[in-house]
Amino acid sequence: MAEGVEGLRSVPALLHRNATQFGSAPAYREKEYGIWQSWTWAETEQEIEALALGLLNLGVNEGDFIAVIGRNRPTLYWSMVAAQSVGAIPVPLYQDAVAEEMEYVLDHCGARFAIVADQEQADKVIEVQDDLHQFEHLIYVDPRGMRKYDHAHLHEYSHVQEQGRAARDEFINELTRRRDKLGYDDTCVMLYTSGTTGKPKGVVLSNRNIVETARNTSDFDHLREDDEILAYLPMAWVGDFIFSIGQAYWTGFCVNCPESAETMMTDLKEIAPSYYFAPPRVFETQLTSITIRMEDAGKLKQRMFHYFMGHARKVGPNILDGESVGLVDRIKYKLGELMVYGPLKNALGFSKVRVGYTAGEAIGPEIFDFYRSLGINLKQLYGQTEASVFITQQPDGQVRSDTVGVPSPGVEIKIAENGEVFYRSPGTFVEYYKNAESTADTKDAEGWVATGDAGFFEEGTGHLRIIDRAKDVGQMADGALFAPKYVENKLKFYPNILEAVVFGAGRDRCTAFINIDLTAVGNWAERNNIAYASYQELAQHPRVLEMVQGHVEEVNVSVAQDDMLSGCQVHRFLILHKELDADDGEMTRTRKVRRKIIGEKFADLVRALYDGSDEIYTETEVTYEDGRKGKIKATLQIRDAKVVPVVPAKVAAE
């Protein structure tokens, strides 16, 4: 049997070590009804063991798949580790997925069991269970609303634990046998990809993948037993699994679960985590909120804020990186910490952040530098599900907004002739479940994995820069390089722009769809006495169109400065009449744009961008929150944007 790091071959083995070595330290906290409840590592082991015994009592076999669905809660994290303890494989699903999406995953993995948070999630599974021939038992955590259901195959979570405790003598030997035989190369978890281009794929990750990645990356950032994190990202996302289970169980730090999405920001302030991850959109939203609040503040407060923030931008990142800064500047920065930076970090919940990360999309340099200037050690990483997250990370003292860092410990990277990034590492996934063809297409016999991203290493620094998705990088009609994500990310740096989709492959010029950010633009409209009744009405207001046109033209100036990508300037754009939505199939559950689907769905709008039309009437089917379908009708204005005359570089012929 392959040995694990320090003889620890699985997450349940790490749990036992934590319960033994620092059993009285907090492992989990959850806020419920406004009160934080806490469980130590010793108590956590007891809770997980009771559930594992209950699962054996229900007939869970080794190799079974157990779906886990709901928001971040200790009970659901325990469910995943309990499943591992009995030799089963946890499969977390996105809680905001509709029933049909859940049906695909449940059917594909052949789940016999599902553990769900509440009635809402139970209803989705019940809706599709007749088509799931292998499905047997549903376990729910919150009993509210469940009393009148048929309980022949429905079980309350606490009752399963009680039955497990009652049957301990009967099943403890079997549980010990299964737990002890867990090998380093046995499956730890199966996570489904977001399905940007097709059906989601089941990514099989082994104990080796998770344990070694957790160890290497915890060492890289000096994570400690006394660190705190806030677990609020989707449990079906690989990042949450590696942070809230992998690294948490390796280091023994505490996982804090907020009460709800609505209370997340309040709970963040109360916990004040020392280790924090958020996608760029979260940081952008928080900065937008700060900007709006400062515009409503008094003149004195505004002047003080802008004065000290100006100083922070000048010296804050240097102080954070331990570089030489003059005494006067340090004193002024200390005063700013007292007057502005400290209260601001406290209000954001970042007063104790020692290590912060962002990833998933490019983050605007101004936004990135803003947080670092406050003394928050915000860094970037690059990763994917198939890598157990980490491919590159930024070391302390080498943090920049335009790179994703150097290879993570144990990771090798190479760049193919076409610019595609390949890697191999201890975190490299085992396979795509039931999909040998895709596995072979993605991972070769030597373990090199194709990321699907195009990038290059900077000379001198060894830092990786990602340009775009390799499949999206193409040529325009004149042979100029087309990299839509590069332009989209620049557009999304503006708080007023929520999403952007750029078109231009094989064409003579680039055009774009824009989604405005309703919160940011709505506040701007309110301050400027602009009345509106809906997103659609605000999006087509002449002053909003002018404002967005200004942003597009500023981006064009920036894009024009890059010789390779100067042909990607946006010539024409429109603001969409609806927000792009995962429920309408336009985005993945992790908010990645489904470019091909959007191009096909809004083909009439794309044609109008290229045929010289000034406006276009369109009708679009949408899905409401309650699942009903409806139609939105709108006449959209099309705007021409100024471009900078350049001669873009041509893509070299292969």
C-alpha positions in Angstrom: 0.0 0.0 0.0 1.4 3.4 -1.0 2.3 5.5 2.0 1.1 9.0 2.4 2.9 12.1 3.6 4.1 11.3 7.2 2.1 8.1 6.9 -1.2 10.0 6.5 -3.0 8.4 3.6 -6.4 10.0 3.6 -8.6 12.9 5.0 -10.1 10.6 7.7 -6.5 9.8 8.8 -5.8 13.6 9.0 -9.0 13.9 11.1 -7.9 11.3 13.6 -4.5 12.9 13.9 -6.1 16.3 14.5 -8.5 14.9 17.1 -5.6 13.2 18.9 -3.0 16.0 18.7 -5.1 19.1 19.2 -8.6 17.8 20.0 -9.7 20.8 22.1 -8.9 23.4 19.3 -11.9 24.7 17.3 -12.4 22.8 14.0 -15.7 24.2 12.8 -18.0 27.2 13.6 -21.4 27.9 12.2 -23.7 30.9 12.7 -27.3 29.9 13.2 -30.1 32.2 14.4 -27.4 34.9 14.9 -25.3 32.8 17.3 -22.0 31.1 16.6 -21.8 27.5 17.5 -18.4 25.7 17.7 -17.1 22.2 17.5 -13.6 21.1 18.5 -11.6 18.5 16.4 -12.4 15.9 19.0 -16.2 16.7 18.8 -15.9 16.8 15.0 -14.4 13.3 14.9 -17.3 12.0 17.1 -19.9 13.7 14.8 -18.4 12.2 11.7 -18.0 8.8 13.2 -21.7 8.7 14.2 -22.7 9.7 10.7 -20.4 7.1 9.2 -21.9 4.4 11.4 -25.3 5.5 10.3 -24.3 5.3 6.7 -23.2 1.7 7.3 -26.5 1.0 9.0 -28.3 2.3 5.8 -26.2 -0.1 3.6 -23.6 2.1 2.1 -21.0 0.0 0.2 -17.4 0.7 -0.5 -17.2 2.5 -3.9 -20.7 4.0 -3.6 -21.2 7.6 -4.7 -22.9 9.9 -2.2 -24.1 13.3 -3.5 -23.8 16.3 -1.1 -26.0 19.3 -1.8 -26.4 22.6 0.1 -24.7 25.7 1.4 -21.5 25.6 3.4 -22.4 23.9 6.7 -20.4 21.8 9.1 -22.9 18.9 8.7 -22.3 18.8 4.9 -18.5 18.9 5.3 -18.8 16.1 7.9 -20.9 14.2 5.3 -18.1 14.2 2.8 -15.6 12.9 5.4 -18.1 10.4 6.7 -18.6 9.1 3.1 -14.8 8.8 2.8 -14.6 7.0 6.1 -16.8 4.2 4.9 -15.0 3.8 1.6 -17.6 5.8 -0.4 -16.9 8.8 -2.7 -18.5 12.2 -2.0 -19.8 14.1 -4.9 -20.7 17.7 -4.0 -23.2 19.5 -6.3 -23.9 23.2 -6.8 -26.8 24.1 -4.6 -28.2 26.7 -7.1 -28.3 24.1 -9.9 -31.8 23.3 -11.2 -33.2 19.8 -11.0 -32.3 18.8 -14.6 -28.6 19.7 -13.9 -28.6 17.7 -10.7 -30.3 14.8 -12.6 -27.4 14.6 -15.1 -24.7 14.4 -12.3 -26.7 12.0 -10.1 -27.3 9.7 -13.1 -23.8 10.0 -14.4 -22.0 9.0 -11.2 -24.8 6.5 -10.2 -25.3 8.0 -6.7 -27.3 5.6 -4.5 -27.4 8.2 -1.7 -27.8 12.0 -1.4 -27.3 14.2 1.7 -29.0 17.6 1.3 -29.3 20.7 3.4 -33.0 21.4 3.4 -36.4 21.0 1.8 -35.5 23.1 -1.3 -32.7 20.7 -2.2 -34.7 17.6 -1.3 -37.5 18.7 -3.6 -35.0 18.9 -6.6 -33.8 15.4 -6.0 -37.3 14.0 -5.4 -38.4 15.7 -8.7 -35.9 13.6 -10.7 -35.5 10.5 -8.6 -37.9 8.4 -10.7 -35.4 8.7 -13.6 -32.5 7.6 -11.3 -32.9 3.9 -11.2 -29.9 3.3 -8.9 -31.0 6.0 -6.3 -32.1 4.7 -2.9 -31.9 7.0 0.1 -32.1 10.8 0.7 -30.8 12.3 4.0 -31.8 15.9 4.9 -30.2 18.1 7.5 -33.0 20.7 8.2 -36.3 19.0 9.1 -38.4 22.2 8.5 -41.2 21.4 6.0 -40.3 17.7 5.7 -42.8 16.3 8.2 -45.5 15.3 5.6 -43.2 13.7 3.1 -43.1 9.9 2.5 -40.2 8.8 4.7 -39.8 5.3 3.3 -36.5 6.4 1.8 -36.1 9.8 3.5 -34.0 10.2 6.7 -33.3 13.1 9.0 -29.5 13.6 9.3 -29.6 13.7 13.2 -31.7 10.4 13.2 -29.1 8.7 11.0 -26.4 9.8 13.5 -28.5 8.5 16.4 -29.0 5.2 14.7 -25.3 5.0 14.0 -24.5 5.6 17.7 -27.1 3.0 18.7 -25.5 0.4 16.3 -21.9 1.3 17.2 -21.1 -2.1 18.6 -22.4 -3.7 15.5 -20.6 -1.6 12.9 -17.5 -0.1 14.6 -15.2 -3.0 13.5 -16.4 -2.7 9.9 -15.9 1.1 10.0 -12.4 0.7 11.4 -11.6 -1.8 8.7 -12.8 0.4 5.9 -11.1 3.6 7.3 -7.8 1.8 7.9 -7.6 0.3 4.4 -8.0 3.7 2.7 -5.0 4.0 0.3 -3.1 7.0 -1.0 -4.3 6.3 -4.5 -7.9 5.6 -3.5 -10.5 8.2 -4.6 -11.0 11.1 -2.2 -13.7 13.1 -4.0 -15.3 13.5 -7.4 -15.9 17.1 -8.5 -17.7 18.1 -11.7 -16.4 20.7 -14.1 -18.5 23.7 -14.8 -19.3 22.5 -18.4 -18.3 25.6 -20.3 -18.4 23.8 -23.7 -20.5 20.8 -23.0 -21.7 18.4 -20.3 -19.9 18.6 -17.0 -17.1 16.0 -16.5 -16.5 14.1 -13.3 -13.0 14.8 -12.1 -11.7 12.0 -10.0 -9.2 13.2 -7.3 -7.3 10.8 -5.1 -6.1 11.1 -1.5 -2.6 11.6 -2.9 -3.9 14.6 -5.0 -5.6 16.3 -2.0 -3.1 15.5 0.8 0.1 16.4 -1.1 -1.4 19.5 -2.6 -2.7 20.6 0.8 0.8 20.0 2.4 2.8 21.7 -0.4 0.6 24.8 -0.5 0.2 25.1 3.2 3.9 25.1 3.6 4.3 27.7 0.7 2.1 30.2 2.6 3.1 29.1 6.1 -0.5 28.3 7.1 -1.0 27.4 10.7 -3.2 25.6 13.2 -4.5 28.9 14.5 -5.6 30.3 11.1 -9.2 31.0 10.4 -11.1 30.8 7.1 -14.7 31.7 6.1 -16.2 28.9 4.0 -18.7 30.6 1.7 -17.8 29.5 -1.8 -19.8 26.7 -3.5 -19.0 23.3 -1.9 -19.0 21.8 -5.4 -16.1 24.0 -6.4 -12.6 22.5 -6.1 -11.3 25.6 -4.4 -13.6 25.2 -1.5 -12.7 21.5 -1.2 -9.0 22.2 -1.0 -9.3 25.2 1.4 -12.1 23.9 3.7 -11.1 20.2 3.7 -7.7 19.7 2.2 -5.7 22.5 3.9 -8.0 22.7 6.9 -7.4 19.0 7.8 -3.7 19.2 7.0 -3.0 22.3 9.1 -5.8 21.9 11.6 -7.2 25.4 11.2 -10.8 26.4 11.8 -13.5 26.5 9.1 -16.2 29.1 9.8 -19.6 28.8 8.0 -21.8 31.9 7.6 -25.5 31.8 8.4 -26.6 32.7 4.8 -25.5 34.5 1.7 -27.3 37.6 2.9 -25.3 37.7 6.2 -22.0 36.7 4.7 -20.4 40.2 4.8 -21.5 40.6 8.5 -20.2 37.2 9.4 -16.9 38.0 7.6 -16.4 41.0 9.8 -17.2 39.0 13.0 -14.8 36.2 12.1 -12.0 38.4 10.5 -10.3 35.4 8.8 -6.5 35.2 8.6 -6.6 33.2 5.4 -9.1 34.3 2.7 -10.0 33.6 -0.9 -12.4 35.4 -3.1 -12.9 35.6 -6.9 -12.2 39.1 -8.4 -15.9 39.9 -8.6 -16.2 39.9 -4.7 -13.2 42.3 -4.4 -14.7 44.5 -7.2 -18.1 44.5 -5.5 -16.6 45.6 -2.2 -14.6 48.3 -3.8 -17.7 49.5 -5.6 -19.5 49.7 -2.3 -16.7 51.7 -0.7 -16.7 54.1 -3.7 -20.4 54.6 -3.4 -20.2 55.2 0.4 -17.4 57.8 0.0 -19.4 59.7 -2.7 -22.2 60.0 -0.1 -19.8 61.0 2.7 -19.1 64.6 3.9 -16.4 66.7 2.3 -13.9 66.4 5.2 -14.2 62.6 5.3 -13.8 62.5 1.5 -10.6 64.7 1.6 -9.1 62.6 4.3 -9.9 59.4 2.5 -8.4 60.5 -0.8 -5.3 62.0 0.8 -4.4 58.9 2.8 -5.3 56.5 0.0 -3.1 58.5 -2.3 -0.2 57.9 0.1 -1.1 54.2 0.6 -1.0 53.6 -3.2 2.5 55.1 -3.2 4.1 53.3 -0.3 1.7 50.6 1.0 2.7 47.7 -1.4 6.4 48.5 -0.7 5.9 48.3 3.1 3.9 45.1 2.7 6.8 43.6 0.7 9.4 44.6 3.3 11.1 47.1 0.9 12.9 50.2 2.0 10.5 53.2 2.7 11.5 56.5 4.2 10.8 57.3 7.9 8.4 60.2 7.1 6.4 58.1 4.7 6.2 55.3 7.3 4.9 57.7 9.9 2.4 59.1 7.5 1.3 55.5 6.6 0.9 54.7 10.3 -1.3 57.7 10.7 -3.3 56.6 7.7 -3.6 53.2 9.3 -5.1 54.8 12.4 -7.4 57.2 10.5 -8.4 55.3 7.3 -6.9 51.9 6.5 -7.5 50.2 9.9 -11.2 51.2 10.1 -11.7 50.4 6.4 -10.2 46.9 6.8 -12.2 46.3 9.9 -15.4 47.3 8.0 -14.5 44.9 5.2 -13.6 42.0 7.6 -10.0 42.0 6.5 -8.3 43.3 9.6 -6.5 40.0 10.3 -5.9 38.7 6.7 -2.4 37.3 6.6 -2.7 35.5 3.3 -5.4 36.4 0.7 -5.9 35.0 -2.8 -7.9 35.7 -5.8 -8.2 33.6 -9.0 -10.7 32.5 -11.7 -10.5 35.6 -13.8 -8.0 38.5 -14.2 -8.4 41.2 -11.5 -8.1 44.9 -12.4 -4.7 46.3 -11.5 -6.3 49.3 -9.8 -8.5 47.0 -7.7 -5.6 44.6 -6.8 -3.3 47.5 -5.9 -6.0 49.1 -3.8 -6.2 46.2 -1.4 -2.4 45.7 -1.2 -2.0 49.4 -0.5 -4.1 48.9 2.6 -1.6 46.3 3.8 -3.7 43.2 2.8 -1.4 40.5 1.5 -3.6 39.8 -1.6 -2.0 37.5 -4.1 -3.0 35.6 -7.3 -3.0 32.0 -8.1 -3.8 30.0 -11.2 -5.4 26.6 -11.1 -8.1 24.3 -12.2 -10.2 21.3 -10.9 -7.9 18.8 -12.7 -4.9 20.2 -10.7 -6.5 20.0 -7.3 -6.5 23.8 -7.7 -2.9 24.9 -7.6 -0.7 25.3 -10.7 1.0 28.6 -9.9 1.1 30.9 -6.9 2.7 34.3 -6.1 5.4 34.1 -3.5 5.5 36.9 -0.8 7.6 39.8 -2.1 6.9 38.8 -5.8 3.3 39.9 -6.1 2.1 41.7 -9.2 -1.3 42.3 -10.8 -0.3 41.1 -14.3 1.1 37.6 -13.6 -0.2 34.5 -11.8 3.1 33.7 -10.1 5.5 30.8 -10.3 4.9 27.1 -10.3 3.4 25.9 -7.0 5.6 23.4 -5.0 5.9 20.1 -6.8 4.4 21.5 -10.1 6.1 21.4 -13.5 5.0 23.6 -16.3 5.8 23.7 -20.0 4.5 25.9 -22.8 3.7 24.2 -26.1 4.6 25.7 -29.5 1.1 27.1 -29.9 1.3 28.8 -26.5 -0.9 26.4 -24.6 0.1 25.8 -20.9 0.8 22.2 -19.8 1.5 21.0 -16.2 2.0 17.9 -14.1 2.1 17.6 -10.4 1.1 15.5 -7.4 -2.3 17.1 -7.6 -2.9 16.0 -11.2 -6.3 14.3 -11.4 -6.7 10.5 -11.9 -9.3 10.5 -14.7 -12.6 11.9 -16.0 -15.1 9.4 -14.7 -16.6 7.1 -17.4 -14.8 9.3 -20.1 -11.5 7.6 -21.2 -11.5 9.6 -24.4 -11.5 13.0 -22.7 -9.0 11.8 -20.2 -6.6 10.8 -22.9 -7.2 14.1 -24.7 -6.4 16.1 -21.6 -3.6 14.1 -19.9 -0.9 12.2 -21.8 0.9 9.1 -20.8 3.7 11.0 -19.0 1.1 12.9 -16.9 1.2 16.3 -18.7 -2.2 18.0 -18.6 -3.4 20.5 -21.2 -4.9 23.5 -19.4 -6.7 24.9 -22.5 -5.1 28.3 -21.6 -2.6 30.2 -23.6 0.3 31.9 -21.8 4.0 32.5 -21.5 6.8 32.8 -18.9 8.3 36.3 -18.4 12.0 36.5 -19.0 13.9 37.2 -15.9 11.1 36.7 -13.3 9.9 33.2 -14.2 6.4 34.4 -13.6 3.6 33.0 -15.8 1.2 35.3 -17.7 -2.1 33.9 -19.0 -3.4 35.5 -22.2 -6.7 33.7 -22.9 -8.4 30.4 -23.4 -6.4 28.6 -26.1 -9.5 27.7 -28.0 -10.7 31.3 -28.0 -7.4 32.7 -29.3 -7.7 32.9 -33.0 -7.2 35.2 -35.9 -9.2 38.1 -37.4 -9.8 38.4 -41.1 -6.6 40.3 -41.7 -4.5 37.7 -39.7 -4.3 39.8 -36.5 -4.4 38.0 -33.2 -7.9 37.7 -31.6 -7.9 37.2 -27.8 -11.4 38.1 -26.5 -10.9 37.4 -22.8 -8.0 39.9 -22.7 -10.4 42.6 -23.8 -13.3 41.4 -21.7 -11.2 41.5 -18.5 -10.2 45.0 -19.3 -13.8 46.0 -19.7 -14.9 44.3 -16.5 -12.3 46.3 -14.6 -14.8 49.1 -14.6 -17.3 48.8 -11.7 -20.1 49.8 -14.0 -19.5 46.7 -16.3 -20.5 43.3 -14.9 -19.9 41.1 -17.9 -18.6 41.5 -21.5 -18.6 39.2 -24.5 -16.3 40.1 -27.4 -16.7 38.8 -30.9 -14.3 39.0 -33.9 -12.8 35.7 -34.8 -12.5 35.5 -38.6 -14.1 39.0 -38.9 -12.7 42.4 -39.9 -13.2 44.0 -36.5 -14.3 43.3 -32.9 -17.6 44.0 -31.4 -19.0 43.4 -27.9 -22.1 42.7 -25.7 -22.0 44.5 -22.4 -23.9 43.8 -19.1 -24.0 46.7 -16.7 -23.7 46.2 -13.0 -27.2 47.1 -11.7 -25.9 48.1 -8.2 -23.1 50.4 -9.4 -25.0 52.0 -12.3 -28.2 52.2 -10.2 -26.4 54.2 -7.5 -24.9 56.4 -10.1 -28.4 57.0 -11.6 -29.8 57.8 -8.2 -27.1 60.4 -7.6 -27.7 61.9 -11.0 -31.5 62.0 -10.6 -32.1 59.5 -13.4 -35.3 57.6 -12.9 -35.7 54.0 -14.2 -38.1 51.1 -13.6 -36.1 48.1 -14.7 -32.6 46.8 -15.6 -33.7 47.0 -19.3 -34.7 50.7 -19.1 -31.6 51.7 -17.2 -29.3 49.8 -19.7 -30.8 51.7 -22.7 -30.7 55.2 -21.1 -28.7 57.6 -23.3 -26.4 58.7 -20.4 -25.7 55.1 -19.5 -24.8 54.3 -23.1 -22.5 57.3 -23.1 -20.8 56.3 -19.9 -20.2 52.7 -21.2 -19.0 54.1 -24.5 -16.4 56.1 -22.6 -15.2 52.9 -20.8 -15.0 51.0 -24.2 -13.0 53.8 -25.7 -10.6 53.9 -22.8 -10.1 50.2 -23.1 -9.4 50.6 -26.8 -6.6 53.1 -26.0 -5.1 50.5 -23.6 -5.5 47.6 -26.1 -3.9 49.7 -28.9 -0.7 49.9 -26.8 -0.1 46.1 -27.2 1.4 45.3 -30.6 0.2 41.7 -30.6 -3.4 42.5 -29.6 -4.1 46.0 -30.9 -6.5 44.5 -33.5 -8.8 43.6 -30.7 -10.2 47.1 -30.2 -14.0 47.2 -29.9 -15.5 49.0 -32.9 -19.2 48.6 -32.0 -21.1 47.5 -28.9 -24.5 47.1 -27.4 -25.8 46.8 -23.8 -27.8 43.6 -23.4 -31.4 43.8 -22.2 -30.9 41.1 -19.6 -28.1 39.9 -17.3 -26.3 36.8 -18.5 -27.6 34.0 -16.3 -26.6 30.4 -15.5 -30.3 29.4 -15.4 -30.7 30.5 -19.0 -27.6 28.4 -20.0 -25.5 31.5 -20.8 -23.0 31.0 -18.0 -21.7 28.2 -16.0 -22.5 27.9 -12.2 -19.0 29.4 -11.6 -20.0 32.4 -13.8 -17.9 31.5 -16.8 -19.3 32.8 -20.1 -20.5 30.2 -22.5 -19.3 32.1 -25.6 -20.6 29.7 -28.3 -24.0 29.4 -26.7 -24.3 33.2 -26.3 -23.3 33.7 -30.0 -25.9 31.2 -31.2 -28.7 32.4 -28.8 -28.2 36.1 -29.7 -27.3 35.6 -33.4 -29.6 38.4 -34.4 -27.8 40.8 -32.2 -24.3 39.7 -33.4 -25.5 40.2 -37.0 -26.7 43.7 -36.2 -23.3 44.6 -34.7 -21.7 43.8 -38.1 -24.4 45.0 -40.6 -24.3 48.7 -39.6 -27.7 48.8 -37.8 -28.2 51.6 -35.3 -30.7 49.5 -33.3 -32.2 46.0 -33.2 -35.5 44.7 -31.9 -35.2 41.3 -30.1 -37.2 38.8 -28.1 -35.4 36.4 -25.6 -36.8 33.5 -23.5 -35.8 33.8 -19.8 -36.1 31.5 -16.8 -37.6 33.1 -13.6 -36.5 32.2 -10.1 -39.5 29.9 -9.6 -38.6 28.0 -12.8 -41.3 29.6 -15.0 -40.4 30.6 -18.6 -41.1 34.0 -20.1 -40.1 36.4 -22.8 -38.3 39.7 -22.7 -38.8 42.1 -25.6 -36.5 45.0 -26.3 -35.2 47.5 -28.8 -31.4 47.8 -28.2 -29.3 50.8 -29.3 -26.0 50.0 -31.0 -23.1 52.4 -30.6 -19.9 53.0 -32.5 -16.7 53.4 -30.4 -13.6 55.3 -31.3 -10.6 53.2 -32.1 -6.9 54.0 -32.2 -5.4 53.6 -35.7 -2.7 50.9 -35.5 -1.1 48.2 -37.7 -1.6 45.0 -35.6 0.9 42.3 -35.7 -0.1 39.2 -37.7 -0.2 35.7 -36.3 2.7 33.7 -37.7 1.7 31.0 -40.1 2.1 27.5 -38.7 
